[in-house]
C-alpha cells in the first residue's frame, strides 16, 4: 500500500500528540497524586509522632496538663478530624491467647466518637504513633481529612485535560504547517517532473523557504533548463545530420540520375527526329493511303515522346521533392502516390549506380487508404532510405555466391493498408535479413552493417526519430538469410 508523505507527517504528529496526551492525562496526574498522598501521609505521621512524644514527656513528668497541651498541638490544623490518646493493653482472649486491646482514653474534639481500630480511607488518613511510660502504654491516633487532597487531584486532572487539549490543538496546527511547508512544495515538484517527462520543458518550481526544499527546487529548475538547452543542441545537431544525410544521398543519386534521365531524353530526341523525317515523307507523298499511314506513325511517335517525357518528369520531380529544404508544416498527403513515386526514384537511383541491376518490384496500394497529415519531405526521406537499403541488400545478395543463389531473383515490395485510424506502410526485401545478434542495435545512431565508407549509420536512426515525431511507430521483422520487413505505422 502506497503511503504519501503528507500521510506520514500526519501519522507521526498524531503519534507524538497521543503519546504526550497520554503522559499528561494519565501518567503525570497519577505521579502527582502519588507524591501528594505520600507527602501528606508523611506529614500526618510526623504530627502524630510529635504529639506522641509530647504526651510521653508529660506522662513521664506526671504533668497531666502537658498531655492536653501536647494534644492541642494539632487542634488548629484545618485538616484535622480528630486526635485520640489510646491505652494499649495486652490481654488474653477467649482461647487463652494474647491480644492487643486498645481503649480510647481521651479524644479531641470531645464530641467525636472514635473507633480505636479505624483505618485510612478515601476521605480520611489515619496514623498511629506509640509511646511508653511507667504510667501508661498507649498510642496517639491522628485522623486528617483528605478533602483538600481530593480537590488537588481534581485540579491536577482538569489542568491535565486543558494542557492535553492545547497540545492536541498545537499538534493539528503544526501538522497543517508542516504539510504545507513540506508536502505542498514536494507535490509541486512531482507534478512539474511529470510534465517535464511528458515533454514540457518550461516547468519551473518556486518556493518561499530557505531550506533543503528550496535547494531541491533550484536544482530541479537548473536541471530542466539544462535539459531544454541540451535538447535544443541535440535537435540542431539532428537537423544538421538529417541535412548531411540528405545531401549525401542526393549526391549519390545525382551522379547517376543524369544517366537515367538520358534514356528517356534519347527516346524523345530519336522519335522527334523520326517524326521530322516522316513529315517530309508526308509532304512528298501522293497516295492518300500512304499519307494516312505516315500520320499514324507520327501519332505513335508523339505518344512515345509523351510517355518518355513523363518518365523524365517523374524522375526530376522525385529528385526535387527529396532535395527541397525542410518545411516544418504538415500537409495532407496521398501516401499511395508518395510510395509509388519514391519507389521509382529509388529504383532509378540504384540503376544509375549499378547499370546491370535488375529487380522484381511489387506494389500494392489499396484505394481505401486515406490521406495522412505529415511533413512530406521527412516521410518521403524515410521511405526513400528504406527502399535504398532494400535495393542495396538484394543486390548484395545477388552478387554473392553464384552457386548458392542461382535461382535467386531480387525482389522488393512496398504496400499500404488502413485499419483502426492508422496507415501502415510495409517495405519488404528478400535479401539476407538481419541476424538476431544485431537486431536490437539496428535503430541506434551510427550503427551500420555496410562496409566502411558506404554508410553513415544515421539513416535508420533518423528515420526512426522522424516517424516517432509523427506519433507513429517503426518496427522490424526479419529472418536471417531470407527476408527483412520494415513496417511504418502513421496516424491517418
GUMI-443202 format. One record per residue (C-alpha): x, y, z negated. Coordinates in steps of 0.001 Angstrom, whole numbers, padded with zeros to 6 digits. Layout:
# GUMI-443202
+---------+---------+---------+
:       u :       v :       w :
+---------+---------+---------+
:       X :       Y :       Z :
...
+---------+---------+---------+
***
This chain:
# GUMI-443202
+---------+---------+---------+
:       u :       v :       w :
+---------+---------+---------+
:  000000 :  000000 :  000000 :
:  001340 :  003397 :  001014 :
:  001613 :  005925 : -001837 :
:  002059 :  009563 : -000865 :
:  004480 :  011920 : -002572 :
:  001558 :  014027 : -003794 :
:  000037 :  010960 : -005478 :
:  003357 :  010089 : -007096 :
:  003672 :  013606 : -008505 :
:  000161 :  013434 : -009938 :
:  000688 :  009939 : -011397 :
:  003988 :  010990 : -013002 :
:  002477 :  014102 : -014557 :
: -000598 :  012154 : -015712 :
:  001567 :  009536 : -017423 :
:  003621 :  012239 : -019165 :
:  000480 :  014091 : -020275 :
: -001187 :  010899 : -021530 :
:  001918 :  009873 : -023492 :
:  002222 :  013329 : -025010 :
: -001513 :  013422 : -025781 :
: -001294 :  010005 : -027443 :
:  001557 :  011257 : -029568 :
: -000336 :  014421 : -030548 :
: -003752 :  012780 : -031094 :
: -002705 :  009605 : -032898 :
:  000917 :  009239 : -033888 :
:  001592 :  012778 : -035072 :
: -001615 :  013092 : -037228 :
: -001042 :  009623 : -038737 :
:  002515 :  010545 : -039706 :
:  001403 :  013896 : -041106 :
: -001337 :  012246 : -043173 :
:  001100 :  009587 : -044336 :
:  003641 :  012138 : -045579 :
:  000875 :  014336 : -047033 :
: -000540 :  011450 : -049104 :
:  002934 :  010336 : -050098 :
:  003852 :  013823 : -051394 :
:  000510 :  014186 : -053173 :
:  000851 :  010760 : -054852 :
:  004369 :  011656 : -055917 :
:  003171 :  014992 : -057324 :
:  000339 :  013341 : -059286 :
:  002728 :  010644 : -060584 :
:  005186 :  013302 : -061730 :
:  002425 :  015205 : -063542 :
:  001254 :  012016 : -065238 :
:  004823 :  011307 : -066309 :
:  005230 :  014852 : -067660 :
:  002015 :  014556 : -069717 :
:  003078 :  011101 : -070986 :
:  006450 :  012492 : -072066 :
:  004764 :  015397 : -073905 :
:  002344 :  013036 : -075677 :
:  005201 :  010726 : -076666 :
:  007192 :  013601 : -078181 :
:  004143 :  014905 : -080042 :
:  003237 :  011474 : -081499 :
:  006838 :  010805 : -082462 :
:  006812 :  014051 : -084416 :
:  003250 :  013300 : -085612 :
:  002218 :  016600 : -084101 :
: -001321 :  015825 : -083051 :
: -001916 :  019357 : -081781 :
:  001045 :  018793 : -079498 :
: -000826 :  015836 : -077989 :
: -003624 :  018192 : -076962 :
: -001106 :  020721 : -075664 :
:  000537 :  018055 : -073525 :
: -002809 :  017051 : -072022 :
: -003716 :  020699 : -071448 :
: -000641 :  020947 : -069181 :
: -002703 :  019785 : -066194 :
: -006145 :  021061 : -067024 :
: -005741 :  024253 : -064993 :
: -004840 :  022374 : -061802 :
: -007809 :  022801 : -059394 :
: -007359 :  019256 : -058044 :
: -007604 :  017555 : -061457 :
: -010680 :  015396 : -062064 :
: -009672 :  014043 : -065478 :
: -006753 :  013243 : -067738 :
: -007124 :  010480 : -070350 :
: -004924 :  009033 : -073043 :
: -005348 :  005270 : -073260 :
: -004474 :  002977 : -076108 :
: -002893 : -000195 : -074821 :
: -003067 : -003368 : -076964 :
: -002094 : -006955 : -076305 :
: -004900 : -009304 : -077394 :
: -005848 : -012939 : -076952 :
: -008570 : -013819 : -074511 :
: -011224 : -016468 : -074912 :
: -008879 : -019167 : -073657 :
: -006160 : -018215 : -076108 :
: -004018 : -016434 : -073622 :
: -002665 : -012911 : -073905 :
: -004137 : -009990 : -072041 :
: -003714 : -006246 : -071994 :
: -006660 : -004236 : -073204 :
: -006968 : -000539 : -072520 :
: -009164 :  001745 : -074589 :
: -009885 :  005396 : -073845 :
: -008553 :  007334 : -076803 :
: -009010 :  010889 : -075556 :
: -010244 :  012472 : -072273 :
: -010333 :  015919 : -070746 :
: -012830 :  017176 : -069765 :
: -014598 :  015571 : -072692 :
: -017880 :  015181 : -070774 :
: -016262 :  012893 : -068185 :
: -016633 :  009207 : -068785 :
: -013578 :  007371 : -067561 :
: -013232 :  003692 : -066748 :
: -009755 :  002702 : -068002 :
: -009416 :  000274 : -065076 :
: -010198 :  002860 : -062378 :
: -008003 :  002759 : -059241 :
: -007212 :  005097 : -056365 :
: -009894 :  005570 : -053676 :
: -010538 :  007904 : -050712 :
: -011943 :  010568 : -052996 :
: -009517 :  010317 : -055916 :
: -005895 :  009481 : -056630 :
: -005286 :  007761 : -059986 :
: -001851 :  007439 : -061586 :
: -000702 :  005787 : -064852 :
:  002271 :  006884 : -066963 :
:  003074 :  004683 : -070042 :
:  004516 :  005853 : -073338 :
:  005564 :  004021 : -076509 :
:  005759 :  005349 : -080072 :
:  005644 :  003885 : -083552 :
:  002221 :  005351 : -083995 :
:  000661 :  004300 : -080662 :
:  001463 :  002479 : -077471 :
: -000526 :  003846 : -074593 :
: -000760 :  005328 : -071126 :
: -001724 :  008609 : -069574 :
: -004391 :  008116 : -066907 :
: -004480 :  011043 : -064485 :
: -007083 :  011454 : -061710 :
: -006763 :  014071 : -058932 :
: -009347 :  014899 : -056240 :
: -008446 :  014311 : -052563 :
: -010913 :  016886 : -051213 :
: -008129 :  019217 : -050097 :
: -006239 :  016250 : -048643 :
: -009286 :  015316 : -046542 :
: -009629 :  018940 : -045400 :
: -005966 :  018971 : -044447 :
: -006458 :  015744 : -042477 :
: -009386 :  017224 : -040586 :
: -007375 :  020363 : -039855 :
: -004473 :  018268 : -038570 :
: -006793 :  016285 : -036285 :
: -008518 :  019426 : -034997 :
: -005162 :  021033 : -034327 :
: -004032 :  017863 : -032514 :
: -007127 :  017905 : -030296 :
: -006623 :  021579 : -029417 :
: -002920 :  021086 : -028688 :
: -003689 :  017969 : -026627 :
: -006281 :  019896 : -024588 :
: -003765 :  022694 : -023994 :
: -001119 :  020172 : -022929 :
: -003605 :  018487 : -020580 :
: -004543 :  021840 : -019046 :
: -000862 :  022756 : -018645 :
: -000289 :  019353 : -017032 :
: -003056 :  019977 : -014462 :
: -001700 :  023441 : -013689 :
:  001827 :  022022 : -013420 :
:  000558 :  019249 : -011143 :
: -001088 :  021716 : -008757 :
:  002013 :  023898 : -008798 :
:  004394 :  021015 : -008116 :
:  002114 :  019591 : -005412 :
:  002004 :  022952 : -003691 :
:  005706 :  023618 : -004126 :
:  006954 :  020170 : -003115 :
:  004348 :  018207 : -001167 :
:  002948 :  021060 :  000937 :
:  006341 :  022019 :  002479 :
:  007200 :  018345 :  002974 :
:  003863 :  017705 :  004696 :
:  004520 :  020719 :  006895 :
:  007931 :  019234 :  007747 :
:  006308 :  015881 :  008533 :
:  003701 :  017438 :  010831 :
:  006359 :  019521 :  012570 :
:  008569 :  016435 :  013022 :
:  005653 :  014533 :  014612 :
:  005044 :  017406 :  017037 :
:  008753 :  017536 :  017880 :
:  008630 :  013795 :  018528 :
:  005745 :  014414 :  020952 :
:  007884 :  016900 :  022879 :
:  007096 :  020281 :  021274 :
:  010499 :  021901 :  020748 :
:  009082 :  025224 :  019485 :
:  008253 :  023947 :  015998 :
:  009808 :  025726 :  013007 :
:  009109 :  025411 :  009282 :
:  009486 :  028310 :  006870 :
:  009441 :  028168 :  003051 :
:  009477 :  030862 :  000398 :
:  011567 :  028867 : -002067 :
:  015310 :  028890 : -002553 :
:  015972 :  025243 : -003315 :
:  016689 :  021917 : -001616 :
:  013387 :  022050 :  000290 :
:  014406 :  025405 :  001766 :
:  017766 :  023873 :  002751 :
:  015918 :  020942 :  004346 :
:  013656 :  023336 :  006276 :
:  016646 :  025309 :  007573 :
:  018390 :  022069 :  008588 :
:  015206 :  020940 :  010385 :
:  014887 :  024259 :  012225 :
:  018538 :  024086 :  013282 :
:  018081 :  020501 :  014450 :
:  015057 :  021489 :  016591 :
:  016939 :  024451 :  018071 :
:  019984 :  022280 :  018834 :
:  017732 :  019600 :  020315 :
:  015992 :  022148 :  022525 :
:  019332 :  023523 :  023702 :
:  020666 :  020016 :  024343 :
:  017554 :  019095 :  026324 :
:  017902 :  022231 :  028423 :
:  021522 :  021326 :  029152 :
:  020555 :  017723 :  029955 :
:  017753 :  018920 :  032225 :
:  020113 :  021284 :  034028 :
:  022684 :  018506 :  034405 :
:  019978 :  016113 :  035576 :
:  018758 :  018597 :  038174 :
:  022327 :  019020 :  039365 :
:  022762 :  015254 :  039548 :
:  019490 :  014903 :  041466 :
:  020629 :  017573 :  043883 :
:  024030 :  015917 :  044281 :
:  022425 :  012524 :  044837 :
:  020049 :  014020 :  047378 :
:  022872 :  015739 :  049236 :
:  024915 :  012557 :  049205 :
:  022081 :  010507 :  050667 :
:  021238 :  013320 :  053092 :
:  024832 :  013479 :  054281 :
:  024862 :  009721 :  054776 :
:  021649 :  009893 :  056809 :
:  022679 :  012943 :  058819 :
:  025814 :  011170 :  060043 :
:  023741 :  008530 :  061823 :
:  020295 :  010054 :  062282 :
:  021655 :  012141 :  065180 :
:  022413 :  008903 :  066970 :
:  018946 :  007545 :  066136 :
:  017312 :  010699 :  067477 :
:  019407 :  010395 :  070617 :
:  017477 :  007275 :  071686 :
:  014032 :  008921 :  071977 :
:  015681 :  012036 :  073449 :
:  017325 :  009879 :  076138 :
:  013930 :  008390 :  076906 :
:  012436 :  011885 :  077157 :
:  015231 :  013040 :  079471 :
:  015100 :  009925 :  081639 :
:  011326 :  009919 :  082047 :
:  011361 :  013669 :  082658 :
:  013931 :  013244 :  085435 :
:  011986 :  010318 :  086873 :
:  008765 :  012311 :  086799 :
:  010514 :  015178 :  088577 :
:  011570 :  012822 :  091362 :
:  008049 :  011381 :  091561 :
:  006634 :  014888 :  092071 :
:  008973 :  015302 :  095056 :
:  007747 :  011991 :  096467 :
:  004154 :  013093 :  095841 :
:  004686 :  016276 :  097874 :
:  006111 :  014336 :  100816 :
:  003568 :  011501 :  100747 :
:  000856 :  011448 :  103438 :
: -001108 :  008423 :  102320 :
: -003820 :  009222 :  099740 :
: -003472 :  005809 :  098153 :
:  000284 :  006331 :  097785 :
: -000341 :  009730 :  096105 :
: -002709 :  008150 :  093553 :
: -000089 :  005516 :  092742 :
:  002556 :  008223 :  092198 :
:  000179 :  010186 :  089929 :
: -000419 :  007028 :  087873 :
:  003362 :  006576 :  087420 :
:  003732 :  010244 :  086425 :
:  000932 :  009840 :  083839 :
:  002619 :  006736 :  082421 :
:  005937 :  008609 :  082184 :
:  004272 :  011523 :  080372 :
:  002698 :  009152 :  077854 :
:  006128 :  007612 :  077171 :
:  007648 :  011085 :  076848 :
:  004922 :  011976 :  074341 :
:  005449 :  008736 :  072396 :
:  009224 :  009155 :  072061 :
:  008828 :  012858 :  071315 :
:  006558 :  012000 :  068387 :
:  009076 :  009427 :  067213 :
:  011844 :  012054 :  067170 :
:  009481 :  014470 :  065453 :
:  008717 :  011886 :  062748 :
:  012416 :  011351 :  062070 :
:  013091 :  015087 :  061829 :
:  010077 :  015631 :  059549 :
:  011275 :  012899 :  057246 :
:  014711 :  014489 :  057019 :
:  013200 :  017908 :  056307 :
:  010946 :  016513 :  053628 :
:  013900 :  014874 :  051912 :
:  016178 :  017920 :  052187 :
:  013809 :  020703 :  051066 :
:  014570 :  022472 :  047811 :
:  012685 :  021287 :  044757 :
:  009191 :  022702 :  044428 :
:  008072 :  022126 :  040871 :
:  004408 :  022296 :  041818 :
:  002291 :  019196 :  042079 :
:  000027 :  018717 :  045072 :
: -002483 :  016109 :  046170 :
: -000574 :  013719 :  048408 :
: -001575 :  010756 :  050567 :
:  000775 :  008096 :  049214 :
: -000009 :  005714 :  052096 :
:  001253 :  008266 :  054619 :
:  004218 :  009152 :  052400 :
:  005257 :  005497 :  052064 :
:  004884 :  004946 :  055816 :
:  006989 :  007988 :  056736 :
:  009633 :  007179 :  054122 :
:  009881 :  003564 :  055291 :
:  010537 :  004753 :  058864 :
:  013096 :  007312 :  057688 :
:  014965 :  004764 :  055560 :
:  015000 :  002166 :  058351 :
:  016299 :  004692 :  060899 :
:  018974 :  005746 :  058403 :
:  020083 :  002116 :  057972 :
:  020078 :  001553 :  061728 :
:  022208 :  004659 :  062227 :
:  024752 :  003300 :  059716 :
:  024598 : -000322 :  060915 :
:  023602 : -000239 :  064621 :
:  023063 : -004019 :  064885 :
:  020888 : -004162 :  061736 :
:  017568 : -005921 :  062196 :
:  014941 : -006421 :  059524 :
:  011340 : -007548 :  059366 :
:  009206 : -004729 :  057938 :
:  005847 : -005348 :  056340 :
:  003422 : -002567 :  055401 :
:  000141 : -002886 :  053550 :
: -001738 :  000346 :  052898 :
: -005406 : -000178 :  051864 :
: -007725 :  002681 :  052799 :
: -009283 :  002878 :  049307 :
: -006075 :  004284 :  047757 :
: -006852 :  007894 :  046667 :
: -004512 :  010839 :  046825 :
: -002197 :  011419 :  043858 :
: -001237 :  014708 :  042226 :
:  002568 :  014587 :  042471 :
:  005671 :  016628 :  043218 :
:  006056 :  015454 :  046800 :
:  009827 :  015794 :  047166 :
:  010511 :  013969 :  043881 :
:  008332 :  010923 :  044567 :
:  009488 :  010719 :  048200 :
:  013054 :  010678 :  046895 :
:  012183 :  007788 :  044544 :
:  010594 :  005721 :  047335 :
:  013458 :  006507 :  049731 :
:  016034 :  005466 :  047152 :
:  014306 :  002127 :  046502 :
:  013909 :  001431 :  050234 :
:  017557 :  002332 :  050922 :
:  018587 : -000109 :  048191 :
:  016287 : -002796 :  049619 :
:  017721 : -002475 :  053158 :
:  021259 : -002444 :  051723 :
:  020592 : -005643 :  049733 :
:  019066 : -007641 :  052607 :
:  021896 : -006511 :  054925 :
:  024450 : -007571 :  052319 :
:  022818 : -010996 :  052096 :
:  022655 : -011363 :  055872 :
:  026396 : -010623 :  056094 :
:  027194 : -013303 :  053510 :
:  027968 : -016961 :  054065 :
:  026523 : -017666 :  057524 :
:  026137 : -021397 :  056818 :
:  024031 : -020760 :  053706 :
:  021787 : -018163 :  055340 :
:  021473 : -019371 :  058937 :
:  017697 : -019409 :  058575 :
:  017586 : -016149 :  056633 :
:  015537 : -013274 :  058071 :
:  015903 : -009931 :  056244 :
:  012530 : -008673 :  055137 :
:  011458 : -005518 :  053301 :
:  007823 : -004881 :  052450 :
:  006004 : -001909 :  050958 :
:  002405 : -001881 :  049766 :
: -000005 :  000253 :  047784 :
: -003062 : -000573 :  045690 :
: -005511 :  001182 :  043390 :
: -007023 : -000086 :  040150 :
: -008422 :  001459 :  036953 :
: -007341 :  005014 :  037809 :
: -003736 :  004105 :  038721 :
: -001987 :  003797 :  042078 :
:  000587 :  001043 :  042402 :
:  003465 :  001105 :  044905 :
:  005372 : -002163 :  045373 :
:  008686 : -002384 :  047256 :
:  009964 : -005918 :  047772 :
:  013028 : -007385 :  049448 :
:  014182 : -010963 :  049922 :
:  017801 : -010195 :  049060 :
:  019994 : -011779 :  046398 :
:  017931 : -010491 :  043465 :
:  019363 : -009207 :  040186 :
:  020978 : -011538 :  037614 :
:  019363 : -011654 :  034154 :
:  022664 : -010576 :  032581 :
:  022422 : -007066 :  034076 :
:  018649 : -006692 :  034477 :
:  018371 : -004678 :  031239 :
:  021024 : -002201 :  032415 :
:  019596 : -001510 :  035862 :
:  017973 :  001820 :  034874 :
:  020965 :  003081 :  032861 :
:  022806 :  006143 :  034238 :
:  025987 :  005424 :  036240 :
:  025316 :  001675 :  036346 :
:  025601 :  000278 :  039879 :
:  026069 : -003119 :  041493 :
:  027516 : -001612 :  044668 :
:  031269 : -001614 :  045337 :
:  033298 :  001384 :  044175 :
:  032681 :  004394 :  046385 :
:  029365 :  003148 :  047755 :
:  027112 :  004082 :  044859 :
:  026991 :  006638 :  042045 :
:  024732 :  004631 :  039765 :
:  022367 :  007588 :  039462 :
:  019652 :  006645 :  041957 :
:  017606 :  004245 :  039823 :
:  018185 :  006215 :  036623 :
:  016973 :  009455 :  038194 :
:  014095 :  007656 :  039909 :
:  013011 :  006179 :  036568 :
:  013050 :  009639 :  034948 :
:  011091 :  011188 :  037834 :
:  008350 :  008544 :  037597 :
:  008244 :  008903 :  033806 :
:  007882 :  012696 :  034173 :
:  004785 :  011990 :  036305 :
:  003307 :  009959 :  033380 :
:  003976 :  006805 :  035368 :
:  005984 :  003624 :  034949 :
:  008627 :  001771 :  036950 :
:  009069 : -001964 :  036433 :
:  011380 : -004569 :  037872 :
:  010564 : -008148 :  038852 :
:  013365 : -010266 :  040254 :
:  014673 : -013783 :  040688 :
:  018354 : -014239 :  041241 :
:  019101 : -015368 :  044803 :
:  015509 : -014939 :  046041 :
:  013841 : -011533 :  045716 :
:  013530 : -008179 :  043956 :
:  010359 : -006136 :  043474 :
:  010174 : -002596 :  042130 :
:  006671 : -001583 :  041018 :
:  005820 :  002106 :  040594 :
:  002567 :  002987 :  038816 :
:  001245 :  006560 :  039013 :
: -001995 :  008108 :  037744 :
: -004420 :  008959 :  040529 :
+---------+---------+---------+
***
